[in-house]
Amino acid sequence: MGFILDMTETLKTPAGMIGIVVLGGIIYFWYKWMMAPQDGDED
């Protein structure tokens, strides 16, 4: 529980906000890359 409280306090700082934006971008592009049609797909 203490770990979660520390994380929420960190997210309130400017560095925490930047970290969330960067992490969100990485997750978004990873998802797009994983869901993209591959060369072997029929579609």
CHARMM-style PDB file with segment names, atoms N, HN, CA, C and O in Angstrom:
ATOM      1  N   MET     1       0.834  -1.200   0.000  1.00  0.00      PROA
ATOM      2  CA  MET     1       0.000   0.000   0.000  1.00  0.00      PROA
ATOM      3  C   MET     1       0.876   1.260   0.000  1.00  0.00      PROA
ATOM      4  O   MET     1       0.559   2.243  -0.670  1.00  0.00      PROA
ATOM      5  N   GLY     2       1.955   1.221   0.742  1.00  0.00      PROA
ATOM      6  HN  GLY     2       2.212   0.422   1.286  1.00  0.00      PROA
ATOM      7  CA  GLY     2       2.852   2.367   0.788  1.00  0.00      PROA
ATOM      8  C   GLY     2       3.444   2.685  -0.572  1.00  0.00      PROA
ATOM      9  O   GLY     2       3.661   3.849  -0.909  1.00  0.00      PROA
ATOM     10  N   PHE     3       3.707   1.628  -1.360  1.00  0.00      PROA
ATOM     11  HN  PHE     3       3.530   0.683  -1.086  1.00  0.00      PROA
ATOM     12  CA  PHE     3       4.255   1.823  -2.703  1.00  0.00      PROA
ATOM     13  C   PHE     3       3.289   2.611  -3.577  1.00  0.00      PROA
ATOM     14  O   PHE     3       3.708   3.493  -4.327  1.00  0.00      PROA
ATOM     15  N   ILE     4       2.003   2.300  -3.484  1.00  0.00      PROA
ATOM     16  HN  ILE     4       1.663   1.584  -2.874  1.00  0.00      PROA
ATOM     17  CA  ILE     4       0.992   2.998  -4.283  1.00  0.00      PROA
ATOM     18  C   ILE     4       0.915   4.470  -3.871  1.00  0.00      PROA
ATOM     19  O   ILE     4       0.800   5.349  -4.725  1.00  0.00      PROA
ATOM     20  N   LEU     5       0.977   4.734  -2.574  1.00  0.00      PROA
ATOM     21  HN  LEU     5       1.070   4.019  -1.880  1.00  0.00      PROA
ATOM     22  CA  LEU     5       0.928   6.118  -2.095  1.00  0.00      PROA
ATOM     23  C   LEU     5       2.152   6.894  -2.563  1.00  0.00      PROA
ATOM     24  O   LEU     5       2.040   8.065  -2.928  1.00  0.00      PROA
ATOM     25  N   ASP     6       3.325   6.252  -2.557  1.00  0.00      PROA
ATOM     26  HN  ASP     6       3.417   5.302  -2.261  1.00  0.00      PROA
ATOM     27  CA  ASP     6       4.535   6.907  -3.059  1.00  0.00      PROA
ATOM     28  C   ASP     6       4.399   7.219  -4.539  1.00  0.00      PROA
ATOM     29  O   ASP     6       4.816   8.287  -4.985  1.00  0.00      PROA
ATOM     30  N   MET     7       3.821   6.300  -5.307  1.00  0.00      PROA
ATOM     31  HN  MET     7       3.482   5.432  -4.944  1.00  0.00      PROA
ATOM     32  CA  MET     7       3.644   6.515  -6.747  1.00  0.00      PROA
ATOM     33  C   MET     7       2.714   7.691  -7.005  1.00  0.00      PROA
ATOM     34  O   MET     7       2.998   8.517  -7.873  1.00  0.00      PROA
ATOM     35  N   THR     8       1.614   7.785  -6.275  1.00  0.00      PROA
ATOM     36  HN  THR     8       1.383   7.114  -5.570  1.00  0.00      PROA
ATOM     37  CA  THR     8       0.673   8.891  -6.507  1.00  0.00      PROA
ATOM     38  C   THR     8       1.312  10.221  -6.148  1.00  0.00      PROA
ATOM     39  O   THR     8       1.047  11.223  -6.813  1.00  0.00      PROA
ATOM     40  N   GLU     9       2.144  10.260  -5.121  1.00  0.00      PROA
ATOM     41  HN  GLU     9       2.359   9.446  -4.581  1.00  0.00      PROA
ATOM     42  CA  GLU     9       2.852  11.495  -4.777  1.00  0.00      PROA
ATOM     43  C   GLU     9       3.846  11.867  -5.873  1.00  0.00      PROA
ATOM     44  O   GLU     9       3.997  13.046  -6.194  1.00  0.00      PROA
ATOM     45  N   THR    10       4.519  10.884  -6.446  1.00  0.00      PROA
ATOM     46  HN  THR    10       4.396   9.927  -6.186  1.00  0.00      PROA
ATOM     47  CA  THR    10       5.483  11.133  -7.522  1.00  0.00      PROA
ATOM     48  C   THR    10       4.772  11.664  -8.765  1.00  0.00      PROA
ATOM     49  O   THR    10       5.304  12.526  -9.464  1.00  0.00      PROA
ATOM     50  N   LEU    11       3.579  11.155  -9.041  1.00  0.00      PROA
ATOM     51  HN  LEU    11       3.147  10.454  -8.473  1.00  0.00      PROA
ATOM     52  CA  LEU    11       2.847  11.575 -10.237  1.00  0.00      PROA
ATOM     53  C   LEU    11       2.404  13.036 -10.158  1.00  0.00      PROA
ATOM     54  O   LEU    11       2.112  13.648 -11.185  1.00  0.00      PROA
ATOM     55  N   LYS    12       2.353  13.588  -8.972  1.00  0.00      PROA
ATOM     56  HN  LYS    12       2.591  13.090  -8.138  1.00  0.00      PROA
ATOM     57  CA  LYS    12       1.940  14.988  -8.812  1.00  0.00      PROA
ATOM     58  C   LYS    12       3.062  15.963  -9.152  1.00  0.00      PROA
ATOM     59  O   LYS    12       2.820  17.165  -9.266  1.00  0.00      PROA
ATOM     60  N   THR    13       4.279  15.465  -9.316  1.00  0.00      PROA
ATOM     61  HN  THR    13       4.475  14.489  -9.223  1.00  0.00      PROA
ATOM     62  CA  THR    13       5.412  16.328  -9.657  1.00  0.00      PROA
ATOM     63  C   THR    13       5.498  16.481 -11.177  1.00  0.00      PROA
ATOM     64  O   THR    13       4.979  15.636 -11.906  1.00  0.00      PROA
ATOM     65  N   PRO    14       6.139  17.536 -11.663  1.00  0.00      PROA
ATOM     66  CA  PRO    14       6.289  17.706 -13.117  1.00  0.00      PROA
ATOM     67  C   PRO    14       6.986  16.505 -13.779  1.00  0.00      PROA
ATOM     68  O   PRO    14       6.598  16.086 -14.870  1.00  0.00      PROA
ATOM     69  N   ALA    15       8.004  15.960 -13.122  1.00  0.00      PROA
ATOM     70  HN  ALA    15       8.319  16.301 -12.236  1.00  0.00      PROA
ATOM     71  CA  ALA    15       8.696  14.800 -13.685  1.00  0.00      PROA
ATOM     72  C   ALA    15       7.749  13.605 -13.775  1.00  0.00      PROA
ATOM     73  O   ALA    15       7.825  12.826 -14.726  1.00  0.00      PROA
ATOM     74  N   GLY    16       6.873  13.457 -12.809  1.00  0.00      PROA
ATOM     75  HN  GLY    16       6.811  14.089 -12.037  1.00  0.00      PROA
ATOM     76  CA  GLY    16       5.907  12.362 -12.832  1.00  0.00      PROA
ATOM     77  C   GLY    16       4.927  12.512 -13.984  1.00  0.00      PROA
ATOM     78  O   GLY    16       4.562  11.527 -14.627  1.00  0.00      PROA
ATOM     79  N   MET    17       4.500  13.746 -14.245  1.00  0.00      PROA
ATOM     80  HN  MET    17       4.797  14.546 -13.722  1.00  0.00      PROA
ATOM     81  CA  MET    17       3.593  14.009 -15.364  1.00  0.00      PROA
ATOM     82  C   MET    17       4.265  13.654 -16.694  1.00  0.00      PROA
ATOM     83  O   MET    17       3.653  13.032 -17.563  1.00  0.00      PROA
ATOM     84  N   ILE    18       5.525  14.058 -16.840  1.00  0.00      PROA
ATOM     85  HN  ILE    18       6.022  14.564 -16.134  1.00  0.00      PROA
ATOM     86  CA  ILE    18       6.262  13.741 -18.067  1.00  0.00      PROA
ATOM     87  C   ILE    18       6.406  12.229 -18.205  1.00  0.00      PROA
ATOM     88  O   ILE    18       6.267  11.684 -19.300  1.00  0.00      PROA
ATOM     89  N   GLY    19       6.682  11.561 -17.101  1.00  0.00      PROA
ATOM     90  HN  GLY    19       6.795  12.004 -16.212  1.00  0.00      PROA
ATOM     91  CA  GLY    19       6.827  10.106 -17.117  1.00  0.00      PROA
ATOM     92  C   GLY    19       5.552   9.421 -17.585  1.00  0.00      PROA
ATOM     93  O   GLY    19       5.610   8.456 -18.347  1.00  0.00      PROA
ATOM     94  N   ILE    20       4.410   9.908 -17.137  1.00  0.00      PROA
ATOM     95  HN  ILE    20       4.363  10.692 -16.518  1.00  0.00      PROA
ATOM     96  CA  ILE    20       3.134   9.313 -17.545  1.00  0.00      PROA
ATOM     97  C   ILE    20       2.907   9.509 -19.043  1.00  0.00      PROA
ATOM     98  O   ILE    20       2.453   8.590 -19.724  1.00  0.00      PROA
ATOM     99  N   VAL    21       3.217  10.696 -19.561  1.00  0.00      PROA
ATOM    100  HN  VAL    21       3.586  11.443 -19.008  1.00  0.00      PROA
ATOM    101  CA  VAL    21       3.040  10.971 -20.983  1.00  0.00      PROA
ATOM    102  C   VAL    21       3.949  10.057 -21.819  1.00  0.00      PROA
ATOM    103  O   VAL    21       3.519   9.479 -22.817  1.00  0.00      PROA
ATOM    104  N   VAL    22       5.207   9.940 -21.393  1.00  0.00      PROA
ATOM    105  HN  VAL    22       5.557  10.409 -20.582  1.00  0.00      PROA
ATOM    106  CA  VAL    22       6.154   9.084 -22.121  1.00  0.00      PROA
ATOM    107  C   VAL    22       5.701   7.631 -22.057  1.00  0.00      PROA
ATOM    108  O   VAL    22       5.692   6.940 -23.076  1.00  0.00      PROA
ATOM    109  N   LEU    23       5.327   7.166 -20.878  1.00  0.00      PROA
ATOM    110  HN  LEU    23       5.335   7.727 -20.050  1.00  0.00      PROA
ATOM    111  CA  LEU    23       4.882   5.781 -20.721  1.00  0.00      PROA
ATOM    112  C   LEU    23       3.625   5.527 -21.543  1.00  0.00      PROA
ATOM    113  O   LEU    23       3.495   4.472 -22.164  1.00  0.00      PROA
ATOM    114  N   GLY    24       2.704   6.474 -21.554  1.00  0.00      PROA
ATOM    115  HN  GLY    24       2.809   7.331 -21.050  1.00  0.00      PROA
ATOM    116  CA  GLY    24       1.490   6.331 -22.362  1.00  0.00      PROA
ATOM    117  C   GLY    24       1.818   6.238 -23.840  1.00  0.00      PROA
ATOM    118  O   GLY    24       1.219   5.441 -24.562  1.00  0.00      PROA
ATOM    119  N   GLY    25       2.773   7.053 -24.298  1.00  0.00      PROA
ATOM    120  HN  GLY    25       3.259   7.700 -23.711  1.00  0.00      PROA
ATOM    121  CA  GLY    25       3.182   7.001 -25.705  1.00  0.00      PROA
ATOM    122  C   GLY    25       3.808   5.670 -26.065  1.00  0.00      PROA
ATOM    123  O   GLY    25       3.529   5.114 -27.128  1.00  0.00      PROA
ATOM    124  N   ILE    26       4.655   5.154 -25.181  1.00  0.00      PROA
ATOM    125  HN  ILE    26       4.882   5.605 -24.318  1.00  0.00      PROA
ATOM    126  CA  ILE    26       5.289   3.859 -25.437  1.00  0.00      PROA
ATOM    127  C   ILE    26       4.237   2.758 -25.521  1.00  0.00      PROA
ATOM    128  O   ILE    26       4.280   1.922 -26.423  1.00  0.00      PROA
ATOM    129  N   ILE    27       3.303   2.757 -24.592  1.00  0.00      PROA
ATOM    130  HN  ILE    27       3.268   3.436 -23.859  1.00  0.00      PROA
ATOM    131  CA  ILE    27       2.251   1.740 -24.586  1.00  0.00      PROA
ATOM    132  C   ILE    27       1.395   1.863 -25.839  1.00  0.00      PROA
ATOM    133  O   ILE    27       1.033   0.848 -26.435  1.00  0.00      PROA
ATOM    134  N   TYR    28       1.064   3.084 -26.252  1.00  0.00      PROA
ATOM    135  HN  TYR    28       1.358   3.908 -25.768  1.00  0.00      PROA
ATOM    136  CA  TYR    28       0.238   3.303 -27.443  1.00  0.00      PROA
ATOM    137  C   TYR    28       0.919   2.759 -28.694  1.00  0.00      PROA
ATOM    138  O   TYR    28       0.308   2.023 -29.469  1.00  0.00      PROA
ATOM    139  N   PHE    29       2.203   3.128 -28.892  1.00  0.00      PROA
ATOM    140  HN  PHE    29       2.700   3.726 -28.263  1.00  0.00      PROA
ATOM    141  CA  PHE    29       2.897   2.677 -30.091  1.00  0.00      PROA
ATOM    142  C   PHE    29       3.152   1.178 -30.064  1.00  0.00      PROA
ATOM    143  O   PHE    29       3.122   0.535 -31.114  1.00  0.00      PROA
ATOM    144  N   TRP    30       3.402   0.602 -28.889  1.00  0.00      PROA
ATOM    145  HN  TRP    30       3.427   1.124 -28.036  1.00  0.00      PROA
ATOM    146  CA  TRP    30       3.581  -0.840 -28.777  1.00  0.00      PROA
ATOM    147  C   TRP    30       2.284  -1.542 -29.167  1.00  0.00      PROA
ATOM    148  O   TRP    30       2.314  -2.545 -29.880  1.00  0.00      PROA
ATOM    149  N   TYR    31       1.135  -1.020 -28.701  1.00  0.00      PROA
ATOM    150  HN  TYR    31       1.110  -0.206 -28.122  1.00  0.00      PROA
ATOM    151  CA  TYR    31      -0.155  -1.612 -29.025  1.00  0.00      PROA
ATOM    152  C   TYR    31      -0.430  -1.528 -30.527  1.00  0.00      PROA
ATOM    153  O   TYR    31      -0.881  -2.496 -31.140  1.00  0.00      PROA
ATOM    154  N   LYS    32      -0.151  -0.352 -31.117  1.00  0.00      PROA
ATOM    155  HN  LYS    32       0.215   0.434 -30.620  1.00  0.00      PROA
ATOM    156  CA  LYS    32      -0.365  -0.194 -32.557  1.00  0.00      PROA
ATOM    157  C   LYS    32       0.517  -1.166 -33.336  1.00  0.00      PROA
ATOM    158  O   LYS    32       0.078  -1.747 -34.329  1.00  0.00      PROA
ATOM    159  N   TRP    33       1.768  -1.345 -32.884  1.00  0.00      PROA
ATOM    160  HN  TRP    33       2.124  -0.873 -32.077  1.00  0.00      PROA
ATOM    161  CA  TRP    33       2.704  -2.236 -33.557  1.00  0.00      PROA
ATOM    162  C   TRP    33       2.235  -3.682 -33.431  1.00  0.00      PROA
ATOM    163  O   TRP    33       2.331  -4.444 -34.394  1.00  0.00      PROA
ATOM    164  N   MET    34       1.734  -4.071 -32.269  1.00  0.00      PROA
ATOM    165  HN  MET    34       1.656  -3.453 -31.487  1.00  0.00      PROA
ATOM    166  CA  MET    34       1.280  -5.439 -32.056  1.00  0.00      PROA
ATOM    167  C   MET    34       0.001  -5.730 -32.838  1.00  0.00      PROA
ATOM    168  O   MET    34      -0.206  -6.860 -33.282  1.00  0.00      PROA
ATOM    169  N   MET    35      -0.852  -4.734 -33.012  1.00  0.00      PROA
ATOM    170  HN  MET    35      -0.684  -3.817 -32.652  1.00  0.00      PROA
ATOM    171  CA  MET    35      -2.134  -4.957 -33.691  1.00  0.00      PROA
ATOM    172  C   MET    35      -2.044  -4.731 -35.202  1.00  0.00      PROA
ATOM    173  O   MET    35      -3.012  -4.987 -35.918  1.00  0.00      PROA
ATOM    174  N   ALA    36      -0.905  -4.261 -35.692  1.00  0.00      PROA
ATOM    175  HN  ALA    36      -0.118  -4.053 -35.110  1.00  0.00      PROA
ATOM    176  CA  ALA    36      -0.757  -4.025 -37.132  1.00  0.00      PROA
ATOM    177  C   ALA    36      -0.780  -5.358 -37.877  1.00  0.00      PROA
ATOM    178  O   ALA    36      -0.273  -6.361 -37.374  1.00  0.00      PROA
ATOM    179  N   PRO    37      -1.369  -5.369 -39.074  1.00  0.00      PROA
ATOM    180  CA  PRO    37      -1.367  -6.618 -39.851  1.00  0.00      PROA
ATOM    181  C   PRO    37       0.057  -7.029 -40.209  1.00  0.00      PROA
ATOM    182  O   PRO    37       0.874  -6.197 -40.604  1.00  0.00      PROA
ATOM    183  N   GLN    38       0.337  -8.291 -40.070  1.00  0.00      PROA
ATOM    184  HN  GLN    38      -0.327  -8.967 -39.749  1.00  0.00      PROA
ATOM    185  CA  GLN    38       1.663  -8.817 -40.372  1.00  0.00      PROA
ATOM    186  C   GLN    38       1.713  -9.257 -41.835  1.00  0.00      PROA
ATOM    187  O   GLN    38       0.676  -9.354 -42.492  1.00  0.00      PROA
ATOM    188  N   ASP    39       2.903  -9.518 -42.338  1.00  0.00      PROA
ATOM    189  HN  ASP    39       3.745  -9.438 -41.804  1.00  0.00      PROA
ATOM    190  CA  ASP    39       3.068  -9.896 -43.742  1.00  0.00      PROA
ATOM    191  C   ASP    39       2.318 -11.189 -44.073  1.00  0.00      PROA
ATOM    192  O   ASP    39       1.823 -11.352 -45.188  1.00  0.00      PROA
ATOM    193  N   GLY    40       2.234 -12.095 -43.118  1.00  0.00      PROA
ATOM    194  HN  GLY    40       2.636 -11.962 -42.212  1.00  0.00      PROA
ATOM    195  CA  GLY    40       1.606 -13.400 -43.385  1.00  0.00      PROA
ATOM    196  C   GLY    40       0.104 -13.401 -43.222  1.00  0.00      PROA
ATOM    197  O   GLY    40      -0.539 -14.413 -43.502  1.00  0.00      PROA
ATOM    198  N   ASP    41      -0.479 -12.297 -42.778  1.00  0.00      PROA
ATOM    199  HN  ASP    41       0.043 -11.475 -42.550  1.00  0.00      PROA
ATOM    200  CA  ASP    41      -1.927 -12.266 -42.551  1.00  0.00      PROA
ATOM    201  C   ASP    41      -2.683 -12.238 -43.884  1.00  0.00      PROA
ATOM    202  O   ASP    41      -2.205 -11.707 -44.886  1.00  0.00      PROA
ATOM    203  N   GLU    42      -3.879 -12.830 -43.857  1.00  0.00      PROA
ATOM    204  HN  GLU    42      -4.268 -13.262 -43.044  1.00  0.00      PROA
ATOM    205  CA  GLU    42      -4.730 -12.863 -45.064  1.00  0.00      PROA
ATOM    206  C   GLU    42      -5.405 -11.530 -45.309  1.00  0.00      PROA
ATOM    207  O   GLU    42      -5.700 -11.186 -46.454  1.00  0.00      PROA
ATOM    208  N   ASP    43      -5.655 -10.775 -44.252  1.00  0.00      PROA
ATOM    209  HN  ASP    43      -5.416 -11.054 -43.322  1.00  0.00      PROA
ATOM    210  CA  ASP    43      -6.414  -9.520 -44.387  1.00  0.00      PROA
ATOM    211  C   ASP    43      -5.651  -8.502 -45.166  1.00  0.00      PROA
ATOM    212  OT1 ASP    43      -6.140  -7.391 -45.375  1.00  0.00      PROA
TER     213      ASP     43
END
